[in-house]
Amino acid sequence: MRGLAEYVMTGRRQAIIAVLLLGLLPLLNLLNPVMVGLVALRKGWQEGVVIFAWALLPLGAWAMIGDVVPLIMLVGISALALLLRETESWEFTLLAAIVIGVCVEIYLRVQPAVLDVLMAQVEIYLQNNNPQDLQIEDVRNAMVTVIGAVYMFLSIVLLMLARWMQAALYNPGGFKQEFHKLRVEQNAGLILIAAMLLASFGVLIPEAWVLYLVVPLLFSGIALVHAVVAIKNLSRMWLVTFYVLLMLPITVQMLVLFALIDSWYDFRSRLQGSA
């Protein structure tokens, strides 16, 4: 990845070649927005717009044949990269990423045929094994939001990859320090809690959108764990164990809860003060 980043940052021609070639390849086309994000983070919106325009060509072609999600990711990650460059705030950037998940969901609802193949398999399963008597329409609505949340999560991960590439080339170790400081602070925490309450009662915000509201807190919790391991000089095996346990829903719930508590308590500052 570092080699690819070095090639892209060599010059405009190399960046254009990279986004064109990456954009043509399935799955690898998600690296296309990463390269645009890297340029935008390092060189700003003027150069970023030029590379964005070239990156748009292959992903626009994918959109024309029915796969518009990479295009949404390109627009979203490019905007998030510029936002992060201007604000230097991961907290604000994480909140803004909610828009990407919502856009993916809107697209899937406007173009329901995209889900038809997947839902055909789900229908077969529900016909043969449906102890809770789930309705296919309820399952479809839930899946649309889940897919939107997955792409929101992925967009943040890809933006972090672009930021890591930038740090690896120009500020070694900088991304690690930045990530360890990532934290949803009190005001943003209150906004997320209020939105979750509204969603829980179905007021203004759909109930399923709680998934989008949880993602910023999830990243804040992950950053908290990494920071604690670093502050306490713990073994890397703690992180390995953490990521294994993160596959359990109860771990995710506890992590989000700790991230909310951290909004007020600020565990990192207290641990550093006692170190």
Helices and strands as residue ranges (DSSP letters): H 2-8, H 12-24, G 28-30, H 31-43, H 45-64, H 69-87, H 90-96, H 98-110, G 112-115, H 116-128, H 136-170, H 174-180, H 186-200, G 207-209, H 210-231, H 237-245, H 249-265, H 267-274
